[in-house]
Amino acid sequence: MEQQQIPFKVTVASFIRTIRIFVGSEVGLKAKLMFGGLIMLLCGLSALNVVNNYVGRNFMTAIAERQMAEFIRQAIFYIAVFAVLTVVGVLARFAEERLALLWRDFLTRRIVNLYLDDETYYRLDVSGRLTHPDQRIADDVRAFTVTTLSFVIMLFSSTLTVVTFSGVLWTISPLLFGVAVLYAACGSYMTIALGRPLISLNYDRLDKEATFRSGLIHVRENAESIMLTRGEKRQKVRVLHRLDDLIANIRRITAVNRNLGFFTGGYNWMIQIVPDLIIAPAFIRGDIEFGVVTQSGAAFAMLVGAFSLIVRQFNSISNFAAVVSRLSSLHEEISRSHEIESGIEFFERDGPLMCEGLTLASTTDAESPLLRDLTVSIPVGIRVLITGSSHEPGAALFRAMAQIPTPGTGRIVRPAGTLFLSQRPYLPSGPLRDVLITPEKEGEISDHLLLSTLHHLGLERVANQVGGLDAERDWEKELSLREQQLLGLANILLSAPRFVVLDQAEMTLGPALLEKIMHLLSERSITCIHFGRAEGDRASYQAVLEYGVDGQWTWSIGEHAS
């Protein structure tokens, strides 16, 4: 669980690095061209706004002076400018959305690759330091790309507005220009002072939203187990407790927004009257035309709006700061996850599977290792039982052999392509064919061999019932645990590795079916290592590794094992 947010300097550095990576990527040239086109459209919009300001002044003056011909001419100009503004504005919005989509696609693919490479997803999960990486990848990346581009555009547009309308307002009244600058500066300072707590509150809100949603997902995914154990009350308490945390957080946010709203509401209303208070006396004295009054109001509003980007967008900025901080946390944890490596060395080469000086540490008692200095060599072509009175050493050894980060020291040497089957195998949703065939074997195995393998395992009903090998299903919900195990074994038989490691298979399959499975593996020259029960039948195995208390172990191999 995260204990603190990433510091501001690190967040800014991560933000800049993300932009540099995007600009320097394979889509960087396309992004630069799209951004250049967007800048040109924004410059056009700014110029059109200045033209519109002067046309509006002349239009209002013609009305005040009752000049029909001039009124009609300025009305035509007004409509033409609005039409061009609409076209350019729509094109600018389209370019912005497409550029944001390009950036999101690039950044999401990059983070997904980092997340799924080198067991990073597992390391992040077991470390417990980062909450809800899935939400950060899906939601925060979207918010980051869209909001960053939006802010860049708003900042550029505001800069153009300041440059263009400062001259307009200065020619009307230097005093009004000074008031606009001072008004916006004071407003920005007060907004930051009142709204600063929103940044941390919005950071927490994103996590609490995800925690509440994950509780509901947990109920959905474990509906049958919850019903069987009558766990509805406990789950209700748990989910509602998370809802209480979320609601309390949102209440604090709304309280800050209320105080901020009192100020920004009055600030925005005063923009409408301040220029009139300064310019109206000059019109009353007859020094200026009526159109100048409306022009000054529009120019003042444009200029103050440009200067007041923080005031107008503070809620969005606070949300954005939280998103950037959360993505910085994700990047830092992905980098840190590779700094902590297991003390166990892994090597892949043909021949026996060997453990050399392997010591596995207990997570609860560092003084009592689960296995101490294990050194064994498992030859090719035999059946091996690994067992003991306690489950914990066996579970740690299974994970270590599978190269899952496990505390310990020593060395493991195994043949390339060694496959592992846990008690609850992972079966990806999709066509039955994809469950049976690994990507490396795709196109090499005939449908006849697939159906024949299913027949040997008593699974022909599965293919017939779902509608064939190309039927798409959620197999974890469609099949019983026993059928899931058998589908996993069918994948192993079709992959034909040199070694396969099974975990507690007899618990699901039963002794008779397990014996049949091991016979099928032997027929295909697949070495079988089975982590089984201590009280199970050992006659079917040619070697036994038995672990005991205090990390002790014994290794016995039959005289007929090669």
C-alpha positions as CSV (number, residue, x, y, z in Angstrom):
1,M,0.0,0.0,0.0
2,E,1.3,3.4,-0.9
3,Q,2.3,5.5,2.1
4,Q,3.0,8.8,0.4
5,Q,2.7,10.5,-2.9
6,I,5.6,11.0,-5.3
7,P,7.4,14.3,-4.6
8,F,6.6,17.3,-6.8
9,K,10.0,17.5,-8.5
10,V,9.9,13.7,-9.4
11,T,6.4,14.2,-10.7
12,V,7.5,17.0,-13.0
13,A,10.5,15.1,-14.1
14,S,8.3,12.1,-14.9
15,F,5.9,14.3,-16.8
16,I,8.7,15.8,-19.0
17,R,10.3,12.4,-19.6
18,T,6.9,11.0,-20.8
19,I,6.5,13.8,-23.3
20,R,10.1,13.4,-24.6
21,I,9.6,9.6,-25.0
22,F,6.4,10.3,-27.0
23,V,8.1,12.9,-29.2
24,G,11.1,10.7,-29.9
25,S,9.1,7.6,-30.6
26,E,8.2,6.0,-33.9
27,V,4.9,8.0,-34.0
28,G,6.8,11.2,-32.9
29,L,6.9,12.7,-36.4
30,K,3.2,12.2,-37.0
31,A,2.5,13.7,-33.6
32,K,4.7,16.7,-34.4
33,L,2.9,17.3,-37.7
34,M,-0.5,17.0,-36.0
35,F,0.5,19.4,-33.3
36,G,1.9,21.9,-35.8
37,G,-1.4,21.8,-37.7
38,L,-3.2,22.3,-34.4
39,I,-1.1,25.4,-33.5
40,M,-1.9,26.9,-36.9
41,L,-5.6,26.4,-36.3
42,L,-5.3,28.0,-32.9
43,C,-3.5,31.0,-34.3
44,G,-6.3,31.3,-36.8
45,L,-8.9,31.2,-34.0
46,S,-7.0,33.9,-32.1
47,A,-6.9,36.2,-35.1
48,L,-10.5,35.6,-35.9
49,N,-11.4,36.5,-32.3
50,V,-9.7,39.9,-32.7
51,V,-11.5,40.5,-36.0
52,N,-14.8,39.5,-34.3
53,N,-14.1,41.9,-31.5
54,Y,-13.8,44.9,-33.9
55,V,-16.8,43.7,-36.0
56,G,-18.8,43.5,-32.8
57,R,-17.9,47.1,-31.9
58,N,-18.9,48.4,-35.3
59,F,-22.1,46.4,-35.2
60,M,-23.1,47.8,-31.9
61,T,-22.2,51.3,-32.9
62,A,-24.3,51.1,-36.0
63,I,-27.3,50.0,-33.8
64,A,-26.7,52.9,-31.4
65,E,-26.5,55.5,-34.2
66,R,-29.4,53.9,-36.1
67,Q,-27.4,53.5,-39.4
68,M,-29.4,50.8,-41.3
69,A,-26.9,50.3,-44.2
70,E,-23.9,50.0,-41.9
71,F,-26.0,47.7,-39.6
72,I,-26.7,45.3,-42.5
73,R,-23.1,45.4,-43.7
74,Q,-21.7,44.7,-40.2
75,A,-24.3,42.0,-39.7
76,I,-23.0,40.2,-42.8
77,F,-19.4,40.5,-41.5
78,Y,-20.6,39.2,-38.1
79,I,-22.2,36.1,-39.6
80,A,-19.3,35.4,-41.9
81,V,-16.8,35.6,-39.0
82,F,-19.0,33.4,-36.9
83,A,-19.2,30.8,-39.7
84,V,-15.4,30.7,-40.2
85,L,-14.9,30.6,-36.4
86,T,-17.2,27.6,-36.3
87,V,-15.3,25.7,-39.0
88,V,-11.8,26.5,-37.6
89,G,-13.0,25.7,-34.1
90,V,-14.4,22.3,-35.1
91,L,-11.2,21.4,-37.0
92,A,-9.1,22.4,-34.1
93,R,-11.1,20.2,-31.7
94,F,-10.9,17.3,-34.1
95,A,-7.1,17.6,-34.4
96,E,-6.8,17.9,-30.6
97,E,-8.9,14.7,-30.1
98,R,-7.0,12.7,-32.7
99,L,-3.6,13.8,-31.3
100,A,-4.8,12.8,-27.7
101,L,-5.9,9.4,-29.0
102,L,-2.5,8.9,-30.7
103,W,-0.7,9.7,-27.5
104,R,-3.0,7.6,-25.4
105,D,-2.5,4.6,-27.7
106,F,1.3,4.9,-27.7
107,L,1.5,5.5,-23.9
108,T,-0.9,2.7,-23.0
109,R,0.9,0.2,-25.2
110,R,4.2,1.2,-23.7
111,I,3.0,0.8,-20.1
112,V,1.2,-2.5,-20.8
113,N,4.5,-3.9,-22.3
114,L,6.4,-2.8,-19.2
115,Y,3.7,-4.1,-16.9
116,L,3.6,-7.6,-18.5
117,D,7.3,-8.0,-19.2
118,D,9.7,-9.7,-16.7
119,E,6.9,-10.7,-14.3
120,T,6.5,-7.0,-13.3
121,Y,2.7,-7.5,-12.8
122,Y,3.5,-10.2,-10.2
123,R,6.2,-8.3,-8.5
124,L,4.0,-5.2,-8.1
125,D,1.2,-7.4,-6.7
126,V,3.3,-9.2,-4.1
127,S,5.1,-6.0,-3.0
128,G,1.8,-4.4,-2.0
129,R,3.3,-0.9,-2.5
130,L,1.1,0.1,-5.4
131,T,-2.7,0.1,-5.4
132,H,-4.8,-0.6,-8.5
133,P,-2.2,-0.5,-11.3
134,D,-5.1,-1.6,-13.7
135,Q,-6.9,1.7,-13.0
136,R,-3.8,3.7,-13.6
137,I,-3.1,2.1,-16.9
138,A,-6.7,2.3,-18.2
139,D,-8.2,5.5,-16.6
140,D,-5.2,7.6,-15.6
141,V,-3.4,7.3,-18.9
142,R,-6.5,8.5,-20.7
143,A,-6.9,11.4,-18.3
144,F,-3.2,12.2,-18.5
145,T,-3.1,12.4,-22.3
146,V,-6.4,14.2,-22.8
147,T,-5.8,16.7,-20.0
148,T,-2.2,17.4,-20.8
149,L,-3.0,18.2,-24.4
150,S,-6.0,20.3,-23.3
151,F,-3.9,22.3,-20.9
152,V,-1.2,22.9,-23.5
153,I,-3.8,24.2,-25.9
154,M,-5.4,26.4,-23.3
155,L,-2.0,27.8,-22.3
156,F,-1.1,28.5,-25.9
157,S,-4.5,30.0,-26.6
158,S,-4.3,32.1,-23.5
159,T,-0.8,33.4,-24.5
160,L,-2.1,34.3,-27.9
161,T,-5.1,36.1,-26.3
162,V,-2.9,38.0,-23.9
163,V,-0.7,39.1,-26.8
164,T,-3.5,40.1,-29.1
165,F,-6.0,41.6,-26.7
166,S,-3.5,43.5,-24.5
167,G,-3.0,45.9,-27.4
168,V,-6.7,46.2,-28.0
169,L,-7.4,46.9,-24.3
170,W,-4.4,49.3,-24.0
171,T,-5.6,51.4,-26.9
172,I,-9.0,51.7,-25.2
173,S,-7.8,52.4,-21.7
174,P,-4.3,51.8,-20.1
175,L,-6.1,51.9,-16.7
176,L,-8.4,49.1,-17.7
177,F,-5.5,47.1,-18.9
178,G,-3.7,47.5,-15.5
179,V,-6.9,46.6,-13.6
180,A,-7.2,43.4,-15.7
181,V,-3.7,42.3,-14.9
182,L,-4.0,43.0,-11.2
183,Y,-7.5,41.5,-11.0
184,A,-6.3,38.2,-12.6
185,A,-3.2,38.0,-10.4
186,C,-5.2,38.4,-7.2
187,G,-7.8,35.9,-8.3
188,S,-5.1,33.3,-9.2
189,Y,-3.4,33.7,-5.8
190,M,-6.7,33.4,-3.8
191,T,-7.7,30.3,-5.9
192,I,-4.4,28.5,-5.2
193,A,-4.7,29.3,-1.5
194,L,-8.3,28.1,-1.2
195,G,-8.0,25.1,-3.5
196,R,-4.6,23.6,-2.6
197,P,-6.1,20.7,-0.5
198,L,-7.9,19.4,-3.6
199,I,-4.7,17.9,-5.0
200,S,-4.3,15.4,-2.2
201,L,-8.0,14.8,-1.9
202,N,-8.4,14.0,-5.6
203,Y,-5.4,11.7,-5.4
204,D,-7.1,9.8,-2.6
205,R,-10.5,9.8,-4.3
206,L,-9.1,8.0,-7.4
207,D,-7.8,5.2,-5.1
208,K,-10.9,5.0,-3.0
209,E,-13.1,4.8,-6.2
210,A,-11.0,1.9,-7.4
211,T,-11.1,0.2,-4.0
212,F,-14.8,0.4,-3.9
213,R,-15.1,-0.9,-7.4
214,S,-12.7,-3.8,-6.7
215,G,-14.9,-4.9,-3.8
216,L,-17.9,-5.2,-6.1
217,I,-15.9,-7.1,-8.7
218,H,-14.7,-9.5,-5.9
219,V,-18.4,-10.2,-5.0
220,R,-19.2,-10.8,-8.7
221,E,-16.3,-13.1,-9.3
222,N,-16.8,-15.1,-6.1
223,A,-20.6,-15.1,-6.1
224,E,-21.0,-18.9,-5.7
225,S,-18.4,-19.2,-3.0
226,I,-20.0,-16.3,-1.0
227,M,-23.4,-17.9,-1.3
228,L,-22.2,-21.3,-0.2
229,T,-20.4,-19.9,2.9
230,R,-23.3,-17.4,3.6
231,G,-20.7,-14.6,3.5
232,E,-23.1,-12.0,2.2
233,K,-23.2,-10.1,5.5
234,R,-19.4,-9.9,5.8
235,Q,-19.1,-8.8,2.2
236,K,-21.8,-6.2,2.7
237,V,-20.0,-4.7,5.7
238,R,-16.7,-4.7,3.7
239,V,-18.2,-3.0,0.6
240,L,-20.2,-0.5,2.6
241,H,-17.1,0.4,4.7
242,R,-15.2,1.2,1.4
243,L,-18.2,3.2,0.3
244,D,-18.1,5.2,3.6
245,D,-14.4,6.0,3.0
246,L,-15.2,7.2,-0.5
247,I,-18.2,9.3,0.6
248,A,-16.2,10.9,3.4
249,N,-13.5,11.8,0.9
250,I,-15.9,13.3,-1.6
251,R,-17.6,15.3,1.2
252,R,-14.2,16.9,2.0
253,I,-13.8,17.7,-1.7
254,T,-17.2,19.3,-1.9
255,A,-16.5,21.4,1.2
256,V,-13.3,22.7,-0.4
257,N,-15.2,23.2,-3.7
258,R,-17.9,25.2,-1.8
259,N,-15.3,27.6,-0.4
260,L,-13.6,27.9,-3.7
261,G,-17.0,28.4,-5.4
262,F,-17.8,31.4,-3.2
263,F,-14.7,33.1,-4.4
264,T,-14.6,32.1,-8.1
265,G,-18.4,32.7,-8.5
266,G,-18.0,36.3,-7.3
267,Y,-14.8,36.7,-9.3
268,N,-16.4,35.6,-12.6
269,W,-19.5,37.8,-12.0
270,M,-17.4,40.9,-11.3
271,I,-15.6,40.5,-14.7
272,Q,-18.9,41.7,-16.4
273,I,-19.2,44.9,-14.4
274,V,-15.6,46.1,-13.8
275,P,-14.9,47.4,-17.4
276,D,-18.3,49.2,-17.4
277,L,-17.4,50.9,-14.2
278,I,-14.2,52.3,-15.7
279,I,-15.3,52.9,-19.3
280,A,-19.0,54.0,-18.9
281,P,-18.1,57.5,-17.5
282,A,-16.1,58.3,-20.7
283,F,-19.2,57.3,-22.8
284,I,-21.5,59.4,-20.7
285,R,-19.1,62.4,-21.2
286,G,-19.3,61.7,-24.9
287,D,-15.6,60.9,-25.3
288,I,-16.2,57.5,-26.9
289,E,-18.7,55.7,-29.0
290,F,-21.2,53.1,-27.5
291,G,-19.5,50.3,-29.4
292,V,-16.3,51.0,-27.5
293,V,-18.1,50.2,-24.3
294,T,-19.2,46.7,-25.5
295,Q,-15.7,46.2,-27.2
296,S,-13.9,47.0,-23.9
297,G,-16.2,44.6,-22.0
298,A,-15.5,41.8,-24.5
299,A,-11.7,42.5,-24.6
300,F,-11.5,42.8,-20.7
301,A,-13.3,39.4,-20.4
302,M,-11.0,37.8,-23.0
303,L,-7.8,39.2,-21.4
304,V,-8.8,38.4,-17.8
305,G,-9.9,34.9,-18.9
306,A,-6.5,34.4,-20.4
307,F,-4.7,35.6,-17.3
308,S,-7.1,33.6,-15.1
309,L,-6.3,30.1,-16.4
310,I,-5.7,28.9,-12.9
311,V,-9.0,30.3,-11.6
312,R,-11.0,28.8,-14.4
313,Q,-9.4,25.4,-14.5
314,F,-8.3,24.8,-10.9
315,N,-10.5,21.8,-10.4
316,S,-9.2,20.2,-13.6
317,I,-5.6,21.1,-12.6
318,S,-6.0,19.5,-9.1
319,N,-7.4,16.3,-10.8
320,F,-4.6,16.4,-13.3
321,A,-1.9,16.8,-10.6
322,A,-3.3,13.7,-8.9
323,V,-3.2,11.7,-12.2
324,V,0.4,12.7,-13.0
325,S,1.4,11.8,-9.4
326,R,-0.3,8.4,-9.7
327,L,1.4,7.7,-13.1
328,S,4.7,8.7,-11.6
329,S,4.1,6.2,-8.8
330,L,3.4,3.5,-11.3
331,H,6.6,4.3,-13.2
332,E,8.7,4.4,-10.0
333,E,7.3,1.1,-8.8
334,I,7.8,-0.6,-12.2
335,S,11.5,0.5,-12.0
336,R,11.8,-0.5,-8.4
337,S,10.3,-3.9,-8.9
338,H,13.4,-5.0,-10.9
339,E,15.8,-3.8,-8.3
340,I,14.7,-6.5,-5.8
341,E,15.9,-9.8,-7.2
342,S,15.7,-13.3,-5.6
343,G,19.0,-14.7,-4.4
344,I,18.3,-17.9,-6.5
345,E,20.1,-18.2,-9.8
346,F,18.4,-19.7,-12.8
347,F,19.9,-21.5,-15.8
348,E,18.4,-23.2,-18.7
349,R,20.1,-26.1,-20.5
350,D,19.3,-29.6,-21.8
351,G,19.6,-32.5,-19.4
352,P,18.4,-33.1,-15.9
353,L,16.6,-30.6,-13.7
354,M,18.9,-29.8,-10.8
355,C,18.8,-27.9,-7.6
356,E,22.3,-27.0,-6.3
357,G,22.7,-25.7,-2.7
358,L,19.1,-24.4,-2.7
359,T,17.9,-22.8,0.5
360,L,14.4,-21.4,0.7
361,A,13.6,-18.9,3.4
362,S,10.4,-18.7,5.4
363,T,8.6,-15.4,5.2
364,T,7.5,-15.7,8.9
365,D,10.6,-17.2,10.6
366,A,14.0,-16.2,9.0
367,E,15.9,-18.5,11.5
368,S,14.1,-21.6,10.3
369,P,14.5,-22.2,6.5
370,L,11.9,-24.2,4.7
371,L,14.6,-26.1,2.8
372,R,18.2,-26.1,3.6
373,D,21.0,-26.7,1.0
374,L,18.9,-28.8,-1.3
375,T,21.1,-30.5,-3.9
376,V,19.4,-33.0,-6.2
377,S,19.5,-34.0,-9.9
378,I,16.3,-35.3,-11.5
379,P,17.1,-37.4,-14.6
380,V,15.1,-37.2,-17.8
381,G,12.3,-39.8,-18.2
382,I,11.3,-40.7,-14.7
383,R,8.4,-40.0,-12.3
384,V,9.3,-38.0,-9.2
385,L,7.2,-37.4,-6.1
386,I,8.0,-34.4,-4.0
387,T,6.2,-34.5,-0.7
388,G,6.4,-33.8,3.1
389,S,4.3,-33.3,6.2
390,S,4.0,-29.6,5.7
391,H,2.6,-27.8,2.6
392,E,4.7,-24.6,2.9
393,P,8.1,-26.0,1.8
394,G,6.6,-27.8,-1.1
395,A,4.7,-24.6,-2.2
396,A,7.9,-22.5,-2.0
397,L,9.9,-25.1,-4.0
398,F,7.2,-25.2,-6.7
399,R,7.3,-21.4,-7.0
400,A,11.1,-21.4,-7.0
401,M,11.3,-24.1,-9.8
402,A,8.7,-22.0,-11.8
403,Q,11.1,-19.0,-11.4
404,I,8.5,-17.1,-9.4
405,P,10.4,-14.6,-7.1
406,T,11.0,-16.6,-3.9
407,P,13.2,-15.6,-1.0
408,G,16.3,-17.9,-0.8
409,T,19.7,-18.7,-2.2
410,G,21.2,-21.3,-4.5
411,R,20.9,-22.4,-8.1
412,I,18.2,-24.1,-10.2
413,V,19.1,-25.6,-13.6
414,R,16.2,-26.7,-15.8
415,P,15.5,-27.6,-19.4
416,A,14.1,-24.9,-21.6
417,G,10.3,-25.1,-22.0
418,T,9.6,-26.8,-18.7
419,L,5.9,-26.4,-18.0
420,F,4.0,-26.1,-14.7
421,L,0.4,-26.8,-13.8
422,S,-0.9,-25.4,-10.5
423,Q,-4.0,-26.6,-8.6
424,R,-6.1,-23.9,-10.3
425,P,-4.7,-23.6,-13.9
426,Y,-5.0,-20.4,-15.9
427,L,-7.3,-20.8,-18.9
428,P,-7.6,-17.7,-21.0
429,S,-11.0,-16.7,-22.3
430,G,-11.4,-17.3,-26.0
431,P,-11.6,-20.2,-28.4
432,L,-11.0,-23.8,-27.1
433,R,-8.2,-24.1,-29.7
434,D,-6.2,-21.2,-28.0
435,V,-6.5,-23.0,-24.7
436,L,-5.1,-26.2,-26.1
437,I,-2.3,-24.8,-28.3
438,T,0.5,-22.5,-27.2
439,P,1.5,-19.7,-29.5
440,E,4.7,-21.5,-30.3
441,K,2.8,-24.5,-31.6
442,E,0.2,-22.6,-33.5
443,G,-0.3,-24.1,-37.0
444,E,1.7,-27.2,-36.2
445,I,-1.1,-29.3,-34.6
446,S,-4.0,-30.8,-36.6
447,D,-7.6,-30.8,-35.4
448,H,-7.5,-34.6,-35.5
449,L,-4.7,-34.6,-32.9
450,L,-6.5,-32.0,-30.8
451,L,-9.7,-34.0,-30.7
452,S,-7.8,-37.2,-30.1
453,T,-6.1,-35.7,-27.1
454,L,-9.4,-34.5,-25.7
455,H,-10.8,-38.0,-26.2
456,H,-7.9,-39.6,-24.2
457,L,-8.6,-37.3,-21.3
458,G,-12.4,-37.8,-21.4
459,L,-13.0,-34.2,-22.6
460,E,-14.6,-34.8,-26.0
461,R,-17.9,-33.7,-24.3
462,V,-16.4,-30.2,-23.8
463,A,-15.7,-29.7,-27.5
464,N,-19.1,-31.1,-28.5
465,Q,-21.0,-29.2,-26.0
466,V,-19.6,-25.8,-26.7
467,G,-19.7,-26.2,-30.4
468,G,-16.2,-27.2,-31.5
469,L,-12.6,-26.0,-31.2
470,D,-13.3,-22.4,-32.3
471,A,-16.1,-21.8,-29.7
472,E,-15.2,-18.8,-27.4
473,R,-16.0,-19.2,-23.8
474,D,-15.0,-18.0,-20.3
475,W,-13.5,-21.4,-19.4
476,E,-13.1,-20.8,-15.7
477,K,-16.8,-20.3,-15.4
478,E,-17.8,-22.9,-18.1
479,L,-15.9,-25.9,-16.6
480,S,-15.5,-27.6,-13.3
481,L,-12.1,-27.4,-11.6
482,R,-11.4,-31.0,-12.6
483,E,-12.1,-30.2,-16.3
484,Q,-9.9,-27.2,-16.1
485,Q,-7.1,-29.3,-14.8
486,L,-7.6,-31.8,-17.6
487,L,-7.6,-29.0,-20.2
488,G,-4.3,-27.8,-18.7
489,L,-2.9,-31.3,-19.0
490,A,-4.2,-31.5,-22.6
491,N,-2.2,-28.4,-23.4
492,I,0.9,-30.0,-21.8
493,L,0.5,-33.3,-23.8
494,L,0.2,-31.3,-27.0
495,S,3.2,-29.1,-26.2
496,A,5.3,-32.1,-25.3
497,P,7.9,-30.5,-23.1
498,R,10.9,-32.4,-21.6
499,F,9.7,-31.8,-18.0
500,V,6.3,-31.0,-16.5
501,V,5.7,-30.1,-12.8
502,L,2.3,-30.8,-11.3
503,D,1.0,-29.3,-8.0
504,Q,-1.3,-31.5,-5.9
505,A,-2.9,-33.0,-9.0
506,E,-4.4,-36.0,-7.1
507,M,-6.5,-33.6,-5.0
508,T,-8.6,-32.8,-8.1
509,L,-8.1,-35.7,-10.4
510,G,-8.0,-38.6,-7.9
511,P,-5.3,-41.4,-7.8
512,A,-6.6,-43.5,-10.7
513,L,-6.9,-40.7,-13.2
514,L,-3.5,-39.2,-12.1
515,E,-1.9,-42.6,-12.8
516,K,-3.5,-42.6,-16.3
517,I,-2.2,-39.1,-16.9
518,M,1.4,-40.0,-15.8
519,H,1.2,-43.0,-18.1
520,L,0.3,-40.7,-21.0
521,L,3.2,-38.4,-20.1
522,S,5.6,-41.4,-20.1
523,E,4.4,-42.5,-23.5
524,R,5.4,-39.1,-24.8
525,S,8.8,-39.1,-23.0
526,I,7.7,-36.3,-20.7
527,T,9.4,-36.3,-17.3
528,C,6.8,-35.8,-14.6
529,I,7.5,-34.1,-11.2
530,H,4.5,-34.2,-8.9
531,F,4.1,-32.3,-5.7
532,G,1.8,-34.6,-3.8
533,R,0.5,-35.7,-0.4
534,A,2.8,-37.5,2.0
535,E,0.2,-40.2,2.6
536,G,-0.3,-40.9,-1.1
537,D,0.7,-44.0,-3.0
538,R,4.5,-43.9,-3.9
539,A,4.6,-47.1,-5.9
540,S,4.0,-45.2,-9.2
541,Y,7.1,-43.1,-8.7
542,Q,10.7,-43.9,-9.5
543,A,12.1,-41.2,-7.2
544,V,11.0,-39.4,-4.0
545,L,12.1,-36.1,-2.6
546,E,10.8,-35.8,1.0
547,Y,11.3,-32.7,3.1
548,G,10.9,-32.6,6.8
549,V,11.3,-30.2,9.7
550,D,14.0,-27.5,10.0
551,G,14.7,-27.6,6.3
552,Q,15.9,-31.3,6.3
553,W,15.2,-33.4,3.2
554,T,15.9,-36.9,1.8
555,W,16.3,-38.0,-1.8
556,S,15.7,-41.6,-2.9
557,I,15.8,-42.9,-6.4
558,G,15.0,-46.4,-7.6
559,E,17.6,-48.6,-9.2
560,H,15.7,-48.7,-12.5
561,A,15.6,-44.9,-12.9
562,S,17.9,-43.6,-15.6
